Amino acid sequence: MTSVAPAQPLTDEIHILWTSEGMSCDGDTISVTAASLPSIEDVVLGAIPGLPKVHLHNKVLAYENGDEFMEAFRQAARGELAPFILVVEGSIPNENINGDGYWTSMGNDPETGEPIPVNTWIDRLAPKAWAVVAIGTCATYGGIHAMAGNPTGCMGLADYLGWDFRSAGGLPIVNVPGCPVQPDNFMETLLWVLHQAVGQAPVIPLDDRLRPTWLFGKTVHEGCDRAAYYEQADFARDYNSPKCQVKIGCWGPVVNCNVTKRGWMDGVGGCPNVGGICIGCTMPGFPDKFMPFMDEPPGASLSTTLLRSYGPFIRKMRSITNKGANREPKWRHNRERLTSGYQPRWPHQ
């Protein structure tokens, strides 16, 4: 677990500079619009007690365009917009191998008119940010764009800035993975960081991959409604079955994610909850170490074979107990004699 000394509380006003100009589909921004615990609207409109006033700068959710939108980022780079939290969406390309061009950019340099690579923005903003939050698996660990064979040399934010990076507020990078991110996971994390910024929360607890421990401390399997089927060796053979999906490609037993407990939107959904296999999208090794997705995961054959030695027996014993428990006790009847075992203290004469 990563821990740092608490930083000094900030003022009652804070900016969130959110860039999705990394290698990204903007899916995390879109996902977060579905959050409800809390919603992005509640945070921005000041509906949550104790939070500082929040100014959100996100191109998808902004009213501003062009230079008007970019001005907040330029002010922050000049040190004129503090404090702020930097949210990075999308994987970070390697601009050292871009030839004569650039992989991705955000805005143009006012003096030269040339595009400014997103890497340059990260270099300018991350050291000045009170906290740096990576949203989604692309930003946290590289994700889809960083898979084997990609031409961009993409990486996660911690690979770019360094795993020992510390923000101006003394925090390591806060990683909230997911492809896309589970909306409430991100908003709950952001809420913690905002409360910490004003001295109303302790230091956010992170694991060795910089994920919030209370969100990613358990596996998909540990929270899955289908886990009992695994225990009794009762496996799905197709995607229409409600049983354990390990044999058809689910990686849930080894993937750190809470979606089976939390659901997707407002407690509803979540991959295995609705018949989808877990493909490990919250993990640093995604996607390379989890492909091909529909094949049985390594080790699953051995573990399921071992389960077959006692799983059917357990299932049979449970069915017998279930059959008995599904019958009412024999003394519940409408006959003339009481047979419940009741013994009156003063029997009738």
Phi and psi in degrees as a GROMACS rama.xvg file:
@    title "Ramachandran Plot"
@    xaxis  label "Phi"
@    yaxis  label "Psi"
@TYPE xy
-90.7328  133.683  THR-2
-138.814  147.094  SER-3
-137.158  161.304  VAL-4
-68.9353  141.416  ALA-5
-59.9028  137.611  PRO-6
-87.789  166.249  ALA-7
-68.7706  139.241  GLN-8
-59.0483  151.252  PRO-9
-95.1291  -172.275  LEU-10
-75.3487  -173.612  THR-11
-92.4179  19.4666  ASP-12
-143.436  134.078  GLU-13
-146.534  146.576  ILE-14
-104.055  145.978  HIS-15
-115.937  110.845  ILE-16
-96.0189  113.868  LEU-17
-117.047  113.625  TRP-18
-110.982  131.568  THR-19
-116.486  26.2978  SER-20
-86.5013  3.46628  GLU-21
-66.8106  -177.828  GLY-22
-68.3422  102.604  MET-23
-151.75  156.559  SER-24
-107.335  5.68364  CYS-25
64.724  14.2657  ASP-26
-64.4952  -30.2144  GLY-27
-71.5514  -40.6817  ASP-28
-58.9818  -45.8929  THR-29
-63.211  -41.6323  ILE-30
-60.5284  -43.7459  SER-31
-64.3981  -23.2656  VAL-32
-65.1493  -14.2373  THR-33
-95.1302  0.89918  ALA-34
-66.5678  148.953  ALA-35
-135.407  -8.02661  SER-36
-128.569  67.012  LEU-37
-93.1318  174.22  PRO-38
-84.7339  157.286  SER-39
-63.9733  -31.992  ILE-40
-64.2999  -41.9294  GLU-41
-62.6391  -37.5272  ASP-42
-69.0658  -46.8255  VAL-43
-71.1913  -34.3629  VAL-44
-87.3482  0.390177  LEU-45
75.5734  29.287  GLY-46
-83.8543  -5.43832  ALA-47
-106.23  119.353  ILE-48
-58.6256  139.991  PRO-49
91.0429  -13.0218  GLY-50
-80.4223  150.659  LEU-51
-70.9423  166.043  PRO-52
-68.4941  127.848  LYS-53
-109.251  129.384  VAL-54
-109.858  114.735  HIS-55
-97.9893  129.195  LEU-56
-119.8  94.3651  HIS-57
-135.596  126.083  ASN-58
-62.3236  -31.1693  LYS-59
-74.3667  -33.6906  VAL-60
-101.765  3.69682  LEU-61
-88.5706  152.579  ALA-62
-85.6417  -26.8753  TYR-63
-78.5682  158.968  GLU-64
-132.288  160.15  ASN-65
53.8443  -133.891  GLY-66
-61.6407  -32.0024  ASP-67
-62.7989  -40.9505  GLU-68
-68.9151  -39.4913  PHE-69
-71.1904  -18.5165  MET-70
-58.8086  -39.916  GLU-71
-62.1212  -39.5442  ALA-72
-66.5295  -39.3525  PHE-73
-67.2702  -39.7007  ARG-74
-62.9225  -43.3507  GLN-75
-63.4436  -39.9989  ALA-76
-64.2775  -30.344  ALA-77
-85.2076  -0.955574  ARG-78
80.9009  19.5063  GLY-79
-102.841  3.45498  GLU-80
-135.22  83.277  LEU-81
-133.305  146.762  ALA-82
-85.3313  159.93  PRO-83
-148.23  156.049  PHE-84
-108.543  130.634  ILE-85
-97.9032  121.043  LEU-86
-108.534  123.954  VAL-87
-112.542  125.157  VAL-88
-119.212  130.919  GLU-89
102.537  148.294  GLY-90
-75.7494  157.568  SER-91
-99.8545  117.248  ILE-92
-76.3603  161.989  PRO-93
-90.9191  101.71  ASN-94
-77.2695  -3.60363  GLU-95
-77.0815  -9.93232  ASN-96
-122.423  24.9898  ILE-97
-88.6666  4.24373  ASN-98
68.6341  -128.203  GLY-99
-95.3783  0.317985  ASP-100
-117.745  -141.684  GLY-101
-152.747  154.438  TYR-102
-82.8054  -43.1837  TRP-103
-156.965  151.483  THR-104
-145.888  169.308  SER-105
-142.222  110.586  MET-106
73.9375  172.925  GLY-107
-116.691  151.95  ASN-108
-69.4548  122.122  ASP-109
-60.0607  -28.2347  PRO-110
-83.7914  -42.9151  GLU-111
-100.114  -20.3332  THR-112
78.4772  -0.521596  GLY-113
-81.9428  147.784  GLU-114
-60.9662  146.202  PRO-115
-101.721  115.033  ILE-116
-57.9405  147.325  PRO-117
-61.8755  -29.7298  VAL-118
-60.14  -38.2363  ASN-119
-65.0111  -41.1844  THR-120
-62.0441  -42.2209  TRP-121
-62.933  -42.2926  ILE-122
-59.7869  -37.979  ASP-123
-78.1433  -36.4543  ARG-124
-96.3423  -38.8106  LEU-125
-56.6888  -45.6668  ALA-126
-65.2025  -23.2415  PRO-127
-92.0618  -15.3344  LYS-128
-72.3448  141.688  ALA-129
-66.8138  -35.4372  TRP-130
-146.81  149.367  ALA-131
-121.297  122.721  VAL-132
-119.92  125.939  VAL-133
-97.5073  123.619  ALA-134
-109.035  125.116  ILE-135
89.2389  157.821  GLY-136
-68.8124  -28.9404  THR-137
-61.5697  -46.8514  CYS-138
-73.0355  -35.2942  ALA-139
-76.007  -45.6815  THR-140
-132.576  1.82361  TYR-141
111.508  -45.7609  GLY-142
61.793  -150.084  GLY-143
-56.5548  -43.7043  ILE-144
-69.4933  -17.2977  HIS-145
-100.965  9.80448  ALA-146
-69.0787  164.817  MET-147
-54.8577  136.689  ALA-148
90.8669  -1.77166  GLY-149
-73.5372  147.637  ASN-150
-88.7651  -4.93115  PRO-151
-97.1359  -11.6653  THR-152
66.1997  29.6261  GLY-153
-59.6911  155.31  CYS-154
-154.038  170.777  MET-155
-80.8754  167.916  GLY-156
-63.321  -38.6369  LEU-157
-68.7023  -30.416  ALA-158
-67.6774  -32.0941  ASP-159
-79.8585  -50.153  TYR-160
-83.2573  -21.8489  LEU-161
105.064  139.647  GLY-162
-70.6992  -15.8649  TRP-163
-97.1167  11.0321  ASP-164
-57.7814  141.64  PHE-165
-130.923  136.56  ARG-166
-77.961  177.824  SER-167
-62.6411  -23.8519  ALA-168
-88.6419  4.50654  GLY-169
83.8309  11.4507  GLY-170
-97.8194  145.062  LEU-171
-70.0484  170.514  PRO-172
-58.5685  138.469  ILE-173
-102.715  114.536  VAL-174
-97.6712  126.413  ASN-175
-124.055  87.6583  VAL-176
-77.6615  171.612  PRO-177
143.457  145.732  GLY-178
-128.818  80.7065  CYS-179
-83.4116  179.268  PRO-180
-63.7823  143.199  VAL-181
-67.9612  124.033  GLN-182
-57.1786  -44.6526  PRO-183
-72.4091  -28.3013  ASP-184
-58.6258  -45.2602  ASN-185
-69.6669  -47.3192  PHE-186
-65.8029  -34.9151  MET-187
-66.022  -39.27  GLU-188
-65.9447  -45.8911  THR-189
-60.7578  -39.6048  LEU-190
-60.9206  -42.3147  LEU-191
-60.4103  -47.3218  TRP-192
-61.6704  -40.8721  VAL-193
-64.9424  -42.0345  LEU-194
-65.2257  -38.6201  HIS-195
-64.7584  -35.0819  GLN-196
-62.3614  -27.7799  ALA-197
-106.968  17.9021  VAL-198
75.15  21.7749  GLY-199
-108.694  10.2392  GLN-200
-148.274  150.379  ALA-201
-71.0269  177.037  PRO-202
-61.3527  132.613  VAL-203
-63.3043  128.332  ILE-204
-82.2576  127.14  PRO-205
-124.902  149.612  LEU-206
-86.0314  -172.623  ASP-207
-72.6213  -10.4106  ASP-208
-101.667  13.2252  ARG-209
67.6341  25.0108  LEU-210
-93.278  145.278  ARG-211
-57.6013  125.609  PRO-212
-66.4262  -34.2071  THR-213
-73.2873  -16.4988  TRP-214
-96.4338  -33.2172  LEU-215
-121.758  22.3005  PHE-216
-83.4011  -10.796  GLY-217
-127.171  165.349  LYS-218
-90.193  163.87  THR-219
-56.072  -42.9768  VAL-220
-61.6717  -38.1789  HIS-221
-67.1856  -21.8634  GLU-222
-109.607  5.7454  GLY-223
-83.5932  137.961  CYS-224
-65.8784  -17.8686  ASP-225
-92.4785  -2.04972  ARG-226
-60.9193  -34.9676  ALA-227
-63.7323  -30.0207  ALA-228
-66.2427  -36.9686  TYR-229
-61.4913  -45.8235  TYR-230
-57.727  -35.7722  GLU-231
-103.429  22.0611  GLN-232
55.3208  44.4969  ALA-233
-115.423  95.4529  ASP-234
-108.775  143.144  PHE-235
-69.9761  144.689  ALA-236
-109.69  -9.79097  ARG-237
-151.595  174.505  ASP-238
-82.7557  2.0729  TYR-239
-91.9575  -4.41793  ASN-240
-88.3569  145.867  SER-241
-84.9957  1.71889  PRO-242
-86.8217  179.996  LYS-243
-60.4431  135.538  CYS-244
-101.573  13.6423  GLN-245
-57.3409  -39.9519  VAL-246
-70.6687  -14.822  LYS-247
-111.203  19.7042  ILE-248
115.13  4.13397  GLY-249
-76.7401  129.576  CYS-250
-96.5612  11.2357  TRP-251
-49.9561  -37.3985  GLY-252
-63.2979  -17.1307  PRO-253
-124.361  10.2236  VAL-254
-108.936  128.666  VAL-255
-81.0092  107.841  ASN-256
-168.654  148.767  CYS-257
-109.86  14.83  ASN-258
-65.9823  -28.0134  VAL-259
-70.4724  -27.0344  THR-260
-84.4481  -42.918  LYS-261
-88.1862  -23.4814  ARG-262
75.9209  -168.896  GLY-263
-108.237  -60.6344  TRP-264
-118.872  116.455  MET-265
56.6385  38.2347  ASP-266
82.5709  1.20395  GLY-267
-107.247  143.145  VAL-268
90.0738  -155.472  GLY-269
104.486  130.306  GLY-270
-42.0384  -70.0008  CYS-271
-65.5123  -23.7157  PRO-272
-62.3001  -27.8783  ASN-273
-116.707  20.1614  VAL-274
94.9477  5.89871  GLY-275
-96.4414  141.929  GLY-276
-75.9742  153.364  ILE-277
-79.3105  126.631  CYS-278
-109.39  11.4321  ILE-279
78.1077  30.6573  GLY-280
-71.5181  -11.1903  CYS-281
-93.4781  2.78532  THR-282
-98.2956  147.575  MET-283
-58.256  -28.5895  PRO-284
-83.3885  0.732384  GLY-285
-76.1025  139.08  PHE-286
-93.9589  -14.7064  PRO-287
-55.4458  -43.162  ASP-288
-80.8104  0.300995  LYS-289
-119.077  5.27073  PHE-290
-97.5618  154.06  MET-291
-71.85  139.013  PRO-292
-63.7405  -33.4536  PHE-293
-89.2267  0.927484  MET-294
-85.0976  155.832  ASP-295
-63.6769  128.974  GLU-296
-61.6814  152.394  PRO-297
-57.5206  137.436  PRO-298
88.6431  -17.0749  GLY-299
-66.4662  -37.8076  ALA-300
-62.313  -44.4014  SER-301
-65.0055  -47.6537  LEU-302
-65.9398  -39.66  SER-303
-72.3548  -30.5451  THR-304
-65.7935  -43.0247  THR-305
-62.9244  -37.6524  LEU-306
-64.3128  -29.7146  LEU-307
-66.2269  -18.0164  ARG-308
-72.8033  -29.2729  SER-309
-126.623  -16.8846  TYR-310
-57.0077  -49.3047  GLY-311
-62.3353  -35.7655  PRO-312
-64.3473  -45.902  PHE-313
-59.7569  -43.0628  ILE-314
-62.9215  -39.6542  ARG-315
-66.7496  -44.6576  LYS-316
-62.8346  -39.017  MET-317
-66.8697  -35.8391  ARG-318
-66.9917  -35.8454  SER-319
-66.0551  -45.9942  ILE-320
-62.6531  -40.2174  THR-321
-61.6954  -39.4159  ASN-322
-63.3701  -42.4808  LYS-323
-68.1996  -39.483  GLY-324
-71.4635  -16.5558  ALA-325
-87.0888  7.40416  ASN-326
-116.157  143.174  ARG-327
-75.5092  152.664  GLU-328
-57.8068  149.008  PRO-329
-67.8227  -18.1242  LYS-330
-81.0795  -1.55825  TRP-331
-88.6688  96.35  ARG-332
-152.862  173.468  HIS-333
-113.849  27.5097  ASN-334
-83.8354  173.713  ARG-335
-78.0346  -14.6124  GLU-336
-110.341  132.553  ARG-337
-75.8908  124.44  LEU-338
-124.54  21.4904  THR-339
-79.0313  -9.4111  SER-340
95.9339  1.65351  GLY-341
-65.0462  132.013  TYR-342
-119.823  106.347  GLN-343
-65.3318  141.284  PRO-344
-67.7305  -38.3642  ARG-345
-120.455  92.2474  TRP-346
-60.9485  148.22  PRO-347
-67.8198  138.868  HIS-348
